[in-house]
Amino acid sequence: MPKLSSIWLIIGDIRRKISLPSLILLTILVILLAVAILFTFHGSAQSPTATVVFFDTSETVLAQAELQISDTMITRYIGLSQTTFLGKNQGMLFVHPSETNHVYVMRNMSFPIDIIFIDSQGTIVSIHHASPELPPYTPYEGLSKWVIELPYNWTLDHNISPGDTVHIYLD
């Protein structure tokens, strides 16, 4: 096995033989290849899902939805922007590492949605009814650990409001 100092000598020798513009271009190509591989693996894996049940303050079941789970930085960034429509009780559950103020926008969206911010105790803290728009985007925010996106006015159709709670069941 080569010593670390030998590897650095080889790298130094390569740097002397390649011009700076060529080295910059090579670096950019390697980064683009890494991003392409990341998106290929992201797109090929089946997203995990969860069933979410909504309760009013007296613990009466209001509704249930089947949600794709988005729990990585890249899937949270993409969100529903590559989705063309949502089924009647379908959407996305965004899982954040910690409860804090999160901001969502309607970047590259082609249909309106409800955005529901939920704290770490499972209580709905705010609901926004958001429509597609061009930049500058309207910021929709709320203190949350979880955020759920569902079809537009879904929360109104099911009488869901801030103060209600959710239970999340992993499928």
N, CA and C of each residue as an Amber inpcrd file, in Angstrom:
protein
   513
   0.8520000  -1.1800000   0.0000000   0.0000000   0.0000000   0.0000000
   0.8920000   1.2350000   0.0000000   0.6010000   2.1910000  -0.8900000
   1.4550000   3.3810000  -0.9630000   1.2990000   4.2460000   0.2880000
   2.3920000   4.8970000   0.6380000   2.3510000   5.8060000   1.7720000
   1.6220000   7.0840000   1.3690000   1.0630000   7.7670000   2.3630000
   0.3380000   9.0090000   2.1150000   1.2240000  10.0360000   1.4280000
   2.5070000  10.0850000   1.8240000   3.4120000  11.0570000   1.2070000
   3.6040000  10.7580000  -0.2770000   3.5780000   9.4730000  -0.6640000
   3.7030000   9.1010000  -2.0740000   2.4850000   9.5630000  -2.8670000
   1.3020000   9.4550000  -2.2590000   0.0790000   9.8940000  -2.9280000
   0.1250000  11.3920000  -3.1670000   0.5770000  12.1580000  -2.1660000
   0.6580000  13.6120000  -2.3340000   1.6800000  13.9880000  -3.4050000
   2.7540000  13.1990000  -3.5410000   3.7290000  13.4620000  -4.6010000
   3.1000000  13.2450000  -5.9750000   2.2900000  12.1840000  -6.0980000
   1.6130000  11.8990000  -7.3670000   0.6460000  13.0260000  -7.6980000
  -0.1600000  13.4590000  -6.7030000  -1.1150000  14.5490000  -6.9210000
  -0.3740000  15.8270000  -7.3070000   0.7140000  16.1230000  -6.6270000
   1.5060000  17.3070000  -6.9610000   2.0590000  17.2290000  -8.3650000
   2.4860000  16.0340000  -8.7960000   3.0010000  15.8460000 -10.1450000
   1.9020000  16.0780000 -11.1780000   0.6810000  15.5960000 -10.9000000
  -0.4470000  15.7960000 -11.8110000  -0.7680000  17.2760000 -11.9150000
  -0.7530000  17.9950000 -10.7880000  -1.0690000  19.4250000 -10.7900000
  -0.0720000  20.2120000 -11.6450000   1.1920000  19.7930000 -11.6480000
   2.1940000  20.4930000 -12.4600000   1.9940000  20.2260000 -13.9500000
   1.3960000  19.0770000 -14.3130000   1.2230000  18.7200000 -15.7100000
  -0.0900000  19.2450000 -16.3030000  -1.0530000  19.6290000 -15.4720000
  -2.3520000  20.1150000 -15.9490000  -2.4360000  21.6100000 -15.6790000
  -2.8660000  22.3600000 -16.6940000  -2.9950000  23.8090000 -16.5260000
  -4.1240000  24.1170000 -15.5420000  -4.0950000  25.2950000 -14.9550000
  -5.1070000  25.7040000 -13.9730000  -6.5170000  25.6870000 -14.5690000
  -6.7390000  26.2530000 -15.7710000  -8.0950000  26.1850000 -16.3420000
  -8.5810000  24.7400000 -16.5400000  -7.6810000  23.8700000 -16.9540000
  -8.0570000  22.4670000 -17.1340000  -8.3860000  21.8130000 -15.7920000
  -7.6410000  22.1500000 -14.7700000  -7.8920000  21.6110000 -13.4340000
  -9.2450000  22.0880000 -12.9030000  -9.5800000  23.3570000 -13.1480000
 -10.8760000  23.8980000 -12.7230000 -11.9960000  23.1780000 -13.4750000
 -11.8450000  23.0020000 -14.7720000 -12.8470000  22.2990000 -15.5690000
 -13.0140000  20.8640000 -15.0910000 -11.9300000  20.1800000 -14.8100000
 -11.9810000  18.8090000 -14.3060000 -12.7180000  18.7550000 -12.9620000
 -12.4590000  19.7090000 -12.0920000 -13.1350000  19.7730000 -10.7920000
 -14.6340000  19.9670000 -10.9780000 -15.0250000  20.8630000 -11.8750000
 -16.4470000  21.1070000 -12.1460000 -17.1070000  19.8450000 -12.6830000
 -16.4390000  19.1480000 -13.5940000 -16.9950000  17.9110000 -14.1580000
 -17.1840000  16.8420000 -13.0830000 -16.2290000  16.7210000 -12.1780000
 -16.3520000  15.7430000 -11.0840000 -17.5410000  16.0950000 -10.1920000
 -17.7280000  17.3720000  -9.8850000 -18.8540000  17.8060000  -9.0540000
 -20.1720000  17.5220000  -9.7670000 -20.2710000  17.8440000 -11.0580000
 -21.4840000  17.5670000 -11.8170000 -21.7910000  16.0720000 -11.8690000
 -20.7630000  15.2570000 -12.0250000 -20.9580000  13.8110000 -12.0280000
 -21.4900000  13.3400000 -10.6760000 -20.9460000  13.8710000  -9.5970000
 -21.4200000  13.4960000  -8.2560000 -22.8820000  13.8890000  -8.0640000
 -23.2730000  15.0790000  -8.5300000 -24.6670000  15.5250000  -8.4200000
 -25.5780000  14.6250000  -9.2540000 -25.1460000  14.2670000 -10.4620000
 -25.9450000  13.3870000 -11.3240000 -26.1470000  12.0300000 -10.6650000
 -25.1130000  11.5000000 -10.0500000 -25.2240000  10.2150000  -9.3490000
 -26.1760000  10.3410000  -8.1760000 -26.0870000  11.4340000  -7.4320000
 -26.9770000  11.6600000  -6.2940000 -28.4350000  11.6660000  -6.7420000
 -28.7480000  12.4000000  -7.8250000 -30.1230000  12.4670000  -8.3170000
 -30.5800000  11.1340000  -8.8860000 -29.6710000  10.3680000  -9.4840000
 -30.0350000   9.0490000 -10.0040000 -30.4490000   8.1350000  -8.8630000
 -29.6760000   8.0930000  -7.8030000 -30.0180000   7.2300000  -6.6740000
 -31.2360000   7.7460000  -5.9400000 -31.3940000   9.0640000  -5.8530000
 -32.5740000   9.6290000  -5.1980000 -33.8310000   9.2220000  -5.9330000
 -33.8120000   9.2970000  -7.2560000 -34.9890000   8.9990000  -8.0510000
 -35.3190000   7.5160000  -8.1140000 -34.3410000   6.6400000  -7.9180000
 -34.5850000   5.2110000  -8.0810000 -35.0940000   4.5490000  -6.8100000
 -34.9040000   5.1640000  -5.6880000 -35.3440000   4.5630000  -4.4280000
 -36.8180000   4.8920000  -4.1810000 -37.5520000   3.9090000  -3.6970000
 -38.9490000   4.1350000  -3.3490000 -38.9990000   4.9300000  -2.0480000
 -39.7520000   6.0240000  -2.0600000 -39.8630000   6.8550000  -0.8710000
 -40.6410000   6.1140000   0.2100000 -40.2010000   6.2000000   1.4620000
 -40.9920000   5.6120000   2.5440000 -42.2960000   6.3910000   2.7060000
 -43.2920000   5.7420000   3.2720000 -44.5960000   6.3830000   3.4390000
 -45.0660000   6.3020000   4.8830000 -46.0520000   7.1230000   5.1880000
 -46.6500000   7.1440000   6.5190000 -48.1440000   7.4060000   6.3800000
 -48.8920000   6.9090000   7.3350000 -50.3070000   7.2390000   7.4500000
 -50.4230000   8.2490000   8.5780000 -51.0990000   9.3510000   8.3170000
 -51.2750000  10.3900000   9.3240000 -52.7660000  10.5220000   9.6150000
 -53.1040000  10.4570000  10.9060000 -54.4910000  10.5940000  11.3380000
 -54.6180000  11.9270000  12.0700000 -55.6350000  12.7090000  11.6950000
 -55.8780000  14.0270000  12.2660000 -57.0090000  13.9300000  13.2930000
 -56.8030000  14.5430000  14.4700000 -57.7790000  14.5370000  15.5620000
 -58.1260000  15.9640000  15.9500000 -59.3760000  16.2020000  16.3530000
 -59.7130000  17.5140000  16.8980000 -59.3310000  17.5440000  18.3750000
 -59.6160000  18.6400000  19.0480000 -59.1860000  18.8020000  20.4460000
 -59.8880000  17.8430000  21.4010000 -61.0120000  17.2190000  20.9830000
 -61.6830000  16.2240000  21.8310000 -61.2980000  14.7940000  21.4320000
 -60.2250000  14.6670000  20.6150000 -59.6900000  13.3800000  20.1570000
 -60.6190000  12.6250000  19.2020000 -61.5140000  13.3390000  18.5440000
 -62.3530000  12.7440000  17.5080000 -61.5500000  12.7230000  16.2040000
 -61.5690000  11.5870000  15.5040000 -60.8530000  11.4840000  14.2300000
 -61.5430000  12.3700000  13.1970000 -60.7470000  13.2370000  12.5660000
 -61.2580000  14.1370000  11.5340000 -60.9730000  13.6170000  10.1220000
 -59.7940000  13.0470000   9.9330000 -59.3920000  12.5990000   8.5970000
 -58.1230000  11.7640000   8.6910000 -57.7900000  11.1500000   7.5680000
 -56.5780000  10.3420000   7.4570000 -55.9800000  10.5760000   6.0820000
 -54.6460000  10.5770000   5.9930000 -53.9670000  10.7900000   4.7130000
 -52.7620000   9.8620000   4.6020000 -52.4490000   9.5020000   3.3590000
 -51.2640000   8.6870000   3.0540000 -50.1990000   9.6240000   2.4900000
 -49.0360000   9.6470000   3.1350000 -48.0180000  10.6350000   2.7850000
 -46.6780000   9.9980000   2.4630000 -45.9980000  10.5340000   1.4480000
 -44.6110000  10.1810000   1.1990000 -43.7730000  10.9140000   2.2360000
 -42.7230000  10.2690000   2.7140000 -41.8600000  10.8930000   3.7240000
 -40.6670000  11.5540000   3.0500000 -40.4250000  12.7880000   3.4210000
 -39.2860000  13.5570000   2.9490000 -38.4420000  13.9000000   4.1750000
 -37.3150000  13.2080000   4.3470000 -36.5460000  13.3830000   5.5820000
 -35.0620000  13.6670000   5.3670000 -34.6960000  14.0420000   4.1420000
 -33.3190000  14.4540000   3.8820000 -33.3330000  15.8790000   3.3290000
 -32.1990000  16.5280000   3.3700000 -32.1290000  17.9030000   2.8970000
 -32.5510000  17.9980000   1.4290000 -32.0900000  17.0810000   0.5860000
 -32.4030000  17.1500000  -0.8430000 -33.8820000  16.8660000  -1.0890000
 -34.4810000  15.8840000  -0.3910000 -35.9030000  15.5930000  -0.6230000
 -36.7870000  16.7020000  -0.0610000 -36.3650000  17.3370000   1.0270000
 -37.1360000  18.4780000   1.5410000 -37.0610000  19.6510000   0.5710000
 -35.9170000  19.8630000  -0.0610000 -35.7670000  20.9630000  -1.0200000
 -36.6470000  20.7130000  -2.2540000 -36.6340000  19.4900000  -2.7670000
 -37.4200000  19.1540000  -3.9550000 -38.9100000  19.1190000  -3.6070000
 -39.2480000  18.5160000  -2.4750000 -40.6370000  18.4510000  -2.0320000
 -41.5640000  17.9080000  -3.0890000 -42.6720000  18.5880000  -3.3220000
 -43.6600000  18.1710000  -4.3220000 -43.4340000  18.8250000  -5.6840000
 -42.3320000  19.5400000  -5.8490000 -42.1230000  20.3130000  -7.0780000
 -41.9960000  19.4430000  -8.3280000 -41.6980000  18.1670000  -8.1790000
 -41.6270000  17.2750000  -9.3390000 -42.8810000  16.4020000  -9.4400000
 -43.9280000  16.7970000  -8.7260000 -45.1970000  16.0740000  -8.7340000
 -46.1930000  16.8630000  -9.5800000 -46.9830000  16.1680000 -10.3940000
 -47.9300000  16.8760000 -11.2540000 -49.3100000  17.0080000 -10.6260000
 -49.6550000  16.1330000  -9.6780000 -50.9460000  16.2280000  -8.9900000
 -50.8890000  15.3760000  -7.7300000 -51.8520000  15.5940000  -6.8450000
 -51.9970000  14.7820000  -5.6280000 -53.3610000  14.1050000  -5.6600000
 -53.3930000  12.8640000  -5.1900000 -54.6660000  12.1860000  -5.0290000
 -55.4480000  12.8180000  -3.8920000 -56.6950000  12.4070000  -3.7350000
 -57.6210000  13.0100000  -2.7660000 -57.0600000  13.0840000  -1.3410000
 -56.4380000  12.0350000  -0.8630000 -55.9070000  11.9850000   0.5070000
 -54.4070000  11.6860000   0.4950000 -53.7070000  12.2550000  -0.4760000
 -52.2730000  12.0190000  -0.6010000 -51.4980000  13.3180000  -0.4440000
 -50.2480000  13.1860000   0.0070000 -49.4100000  14.3550000   0.1690000
 -48.0070000  13.9730000   0.5740000 -47.3480000  14.8820000   1.2610000
 -45.9710000  14.6590000   1.6840000 -45.7870000  15.1020000   3.1250000
 -45.0250000  14.3010000   3.8700000 -44.6480000  14.5900000   5.2520000
 -43.1760000  14.9550000   5.2730000 -42.8720000  16.1870000   5.6700000
 -41.4970000  16.6570000   5.7780000 -41.0510000  16.5010000   7.2240000
 -39.9770000  15.7540000   7.4250000 -39.4450000  15.5020000   8.7630000
 -38.1670000  16.3110000   8.9240000 -38.1390000  17.1760000   9.9360000
 -36.9690000  18.0160000  10.1990000 -36.2040000  17.4770000  11.4150000
 -34.8870000  17.7110000  11.4530000 -34.0780000  17.2170000  12.5700000
 -34.4730000  17.8200000  13.9230000 -35.0030000  19.0380000  13.9080000
 -35.3690000  19.6740000  15.1730000 -36.5620000  20.6000000  14.9660000
 -37.2070000  20.9170000  16.0750000 -38.3220000  21.8620000  16.0310000
 -37.7490000  23.2750000  16.0270000 -38.0910000  24.0000000  14.9880000
 -37.6620000  25.3840000  14.8470000 -38.6080000  26.0640000  13.8570000
 -38.3790000  27.3200000  13.5700000 -39.2050000  28.0140000  12.5860000
 -38.7460000  27.5960000  11.1840000 -39.6270000  26.9530000  10.4230000
 -39.3210000  26.5160000   9.0650000 -40.1120000  27.3590000   8.0750000
 -39.4860000  27.6340000   6.9400000 -40.1130000  28.4430000   5.8950000
 -40.2190000  27.6090000   4.6200000 -41.4220000  27.5980000   4.0290000
 -41.6690000  26.8830000   2.7780000 -42.1200000  27.8800000   1.7220000
 -41.7970000  27.5820000   0.4660000 -42.2400000  28.3960000  -0.6620000
 -42.7990000  27.4710000  -1.7370000 -43.4790000  28.0640000  -2.7090000
 -44.1080000  27.2930000  -3.7890000 -43.1990000  27.2370000  -5.0230000
 -41.9300000  26.8980000  -4.8180000 -40.9360000  26.8420000  -5.8870000
 -41.2910000  25.7180000  -6.8700000 -41.4140000  26.0710000  -8.1400000
 -41.6660000  25.1120000  -9.2270000 -42.9230000  24.2680000  -9.0430000
 -43.8960000  24.7840000  -8.3270000 -45.1490000  24.0460000  -8.1170000
 -46.1360000  24.3630000  -9.2390000 -46.9160000  23.3380000  -9.6310000
 -47.8850000  23.5260000 -10.7150000 -49.3290000  23.4440000 -10.2320000
 -49.5210000  23.2560000  -8.9280000 -50.8750000  23.1800000  -8.3740000
 -50.8730000  23.7080000  -6.9430000 -52.0110000  24.1910000  -6.4490000
 -52.0730000  24.7330000  -5.0810000 -52.1120000  23.6120000  -4.0380000
 -51.6880000  23.9360000  -2.8190000 -51.6610000  22.9570000  -1.7250000
 -51.9700000  23.6370000  -0.3900000 -52.2570000  22.8130000   0.6000000
 -52.2990000  23.2510000   1.9980000 -50.9570000  22.8870000   2.6210000
 -50.3920000  23.7960000   3.4020000 -49.1340000  23.5590000   4.1190000
 -49.4580000  23.6160000   5.6030000 -49.1960000  22.5160000   6.3070000
 -49.5720000  22.3770000   7.7160000 -48.3030000  22.2420000   8.5560000
 -48.1050000  23.1510000   9.4950000 -46.9420000  23.1240000  10.3780000
 -47.3450000  22.4810000  11.7070000 -46.5340000  21.5020000  12.1440000
 -46.8670000  20.6930000  13.3240000 -45.6810000  20.6960000  14.2820000
 -45.9510000  20.9600000  15.5660000 -44.8590000  21.0030000  16.5460000
 -44.4380000  19.5940000  16.9650000 -43.4310000  19.5030000  17.8230000
 -42.8750000  18.2040000  18.2330000 -43.8430000  17.3770000  19.0670000
 -44.9190000  17.9830000  19.5660000 -45.9330000  17.2570000  20.3340000
 -47.0630000  16.7380000  19.4460000 -47.0210000  17.0680000  18.1440000
 -48.0590000  16.6390000  17.2190000 -49.2230000  17.6030000  17.0990000
 -49.0560000  18.8170000  17.6030000 -50.1200000  19.8260000  17.5370000
 -49.9290000  20.7100000  16.3100000 -51.0140000  20.9260000  15.5800000
 -50.9690000  21.8090000  14.4130000 -50.8600000  23.2430000  14.9050000
 -49.8100000  23.9350000  14.4660000 -49.5900000  25.3140000  14.9110000
 -50.0350000  26.3380000  13.8760000 -49.9930000  25.9710000  12.5900000
 -50.4840000  26.8840000  11.5580000 -50.7860000  26.1170000  10.2820000
 -51.6980000  26.6950000   9.4940000 -52.0970000  26.1240000   8.2080000
 -52.1010000  27.2550000   7.1920000 -51.4940000  27.0000000   6.0400000
 -51.4650000  27.9760000   4.9510000 -52.0650000  27.3420000   3.7090000
 -52.8570000  28.1020000   2.9700000 -53.4160000  27.6750000   1.6880000
 -52.6080000  28.4030000   0.6250000 -51.7480000  27.6540000  -0.0790000
 -50.7560000  28.2660000  -0.9700000 -51.0220000  27.9340000  -2.4320000
 -50.8500000  28.9310000  -3.2800000 -51.0310000  28.7720000  -4.7200000
 -49.7030000  28.9140000  -5.4400000 -49.5640000  28.2780000  -6.6160000
 -48.3240000  28.4310000  -7.3960000 -48.0890000  29.8970000  -7.7400000
 -46.8200000  30.2720000  -7.8050000 -46.4750000  31.6510000  -8.1230000
 -45.0710000  31.7130000  -8.6940000 -44.7530000  32.8310000  -9.2720000
 -43.4130000  33.0960000  -9.7730000 -42.6440000  33.8730000  -8.7120000
 -41.3040000  33.8440000  -8.7730000 -40.5310000  34.6290000  -7.8050000
 -40.8830000  36.1000000  -7.8860000 -40.7840000  36.8480000  -6.8220000
 -40.3580000  36.4070000  -5.4860000 -41.4700000  35.6060000  -4.8120000
 -41.0700000  34.5350000  -4.1480000 -42.0220000  33.6150000  -3.5250000
 -42.5270000  34.1340000  -2.1840000 -43.7890000  33.8420000  -1.8970000
 -44.3670000  34.1510000  -0.5910000 -43.8040000  33.1500000   0.4150000
 -43.2550000  33.5980000   1.5410000 -42.7700000  32.6490000   2.5610000
 -43.9330000  32.1800000   3.4500000 -44.0940000  30.8780000   3.5560000
 -45.0760000  30.2810000   4.4660000 -44.2740000  29.6620000   5.5870000
 -44.5390000  30.1000000   6.8160000 -43.6760000  29.6480000   7.9060000
 -44.4600000  29.2630000   9.1460000 -43.7630000  28.4960000   9.9940000
 -44.3410000  28.0950000  11.2600000 -43.3260000  27.3470000  12.0970000
 -43.4800000  27.4130000  13.4040000 -42.6470000  26.6570000  14.3320000
 -43.0530000  25.1960000  14.1920000 -42.1100000  24.3450000  13.8020000
 -42.4990000  22.9680000  13.5100000 -41.3450000  21.9880000  13.5910000
 -41.7150000  20.7450000  13.8160000 -40.8270000  19.5890000  13.6840000
 -41.1930000  18.8590000  12.3960000 -42.4990000  18.8880000  12.0760000
 -43.0290000  18.2550000  10.8710000 -43.8390000  19.2690000  10.0830000
 -43.8410000  19.0820000   8.7710000 -44.6790000  19.8900000   7.8790000
 -45.3690000  18.9080000   6.9350000 -46.6700000  19.1090000   6.7400000
 -47.4380000  18.2580000   5.8350000 -47.9890000  19.1200000   4.7060000
 -47.8450000  18.6090000   3.4830000 -48.4570000  19.2540000   2.3280000
 -49.5220000  18.3250000   1.7610000 -50.7260000  18.8690000   1.5920000
 -51.8880000  18.1170000   1.1100000 -52.6120000  18.9270000   0.0390000
 -53.5630000  18.3110000  -0.6770000 -54.2930000  19.0710000  -1.7030000
 -54.9110000  20.3520000  -1.1450000 -55.0390000  21.3320000  -2.0130000
 -55.5670000  22.6480000  -1.6530000 -56.9510000  22.5380000  -0.9930000
 -57.1090000  23.2350000   0.1210000 -58.3390000  23.2860000   0.9220000
 -58.7160000  21.9500000   1.5690000 -57.8040000  20.9900000   1.5700000
 -58.0450000  19.6990000   2.2160000 -58.3720000  19.9160000   3.6950000
 -57.6510000  20.8240000   4.3440000 -57.8950000  21.0780000   5.7700000
 -59.2700000  21.7050000   5.9920000 -59.7050000  22.5710000   5.0900000
 -61.0450000  23.1570000   5.2070000 -62.1190000  22.0900000   4.9950000
 -61.9140000  21.2180000   4.0070000 -62.8820000  20.1560000   3.7110000
 -63.0500000  19.1750000   4.8680000 -62.0040000  19.0510000   5.7200000
 -62.0410000  18.1050000   6.8380000 -62.1180000  18.7970000   8.2000000
 -62.4090000  20.0890000   8.1940000 -62.5510000  20.8690000   9.4350000
 -61.3240000  20.7890000  10.3340000 -60.1510000  20.8140000   9.7260000
 -58.8900000  20.7610000  10.4760000 -58.3990000  22.1780000  10.6880000
 -57.9570000  22.4780000  11.9180000 -57.5170000  23.8320000  12.2390000
 -56.3740000  23.7880000  13.2570000 -55.6780000  24.9190000  13.4370000
 -54.6290000  24.9780000  14.4530000 -55.1940000  24.5670000  15.8180000
 -54.3830000  23.8190000  16.5620000 -54.8160000  23.2780000  17.8510000
 -55.1960000  21.8130000  17.7500000 -55.5970000  21.3530000  16.5560000
 -55.8620000  19.9300000  16.3470000 -54.5250000  19.1920000  16.3900000
 -54.5830000  17.8720000  16.4580000 -53.3490000  17.0780000  16.5690000
 -53.2890000  16.0270000  15.4800000 -52.0820000  15.4810000  15.3010000
 -51.8650000  14.3870000  14.3500000 -51.1300000  13.2540000  15.0380000
 -51.4140000  12.0460000  14.5790000 -50.6290000  10.8720000  14.9530000
 -50.0350000  10.3370000  13.6630000 -48.7470000  10.0700000  13.6840000
 -48.0300000   9.6180000  12.4910000 -47.6740000   8.1460000  12.6630000
 -48.0740000   7.3310000  11.7010000 -47.7880000   5.8900000  11.7040000
 -46.9690000   5.5470000  10.4700000 -45.7670000   5.0440000  10.6830000
 -44.9020000   4.6570000   9.5580000 -45.4500000   3.3870000   8.9280000
 -45.5300000   3.3710000   7.5970000 -46.0360000   2.1880000   6.8810000
 -44.9510000   1.1360000   6.7340000
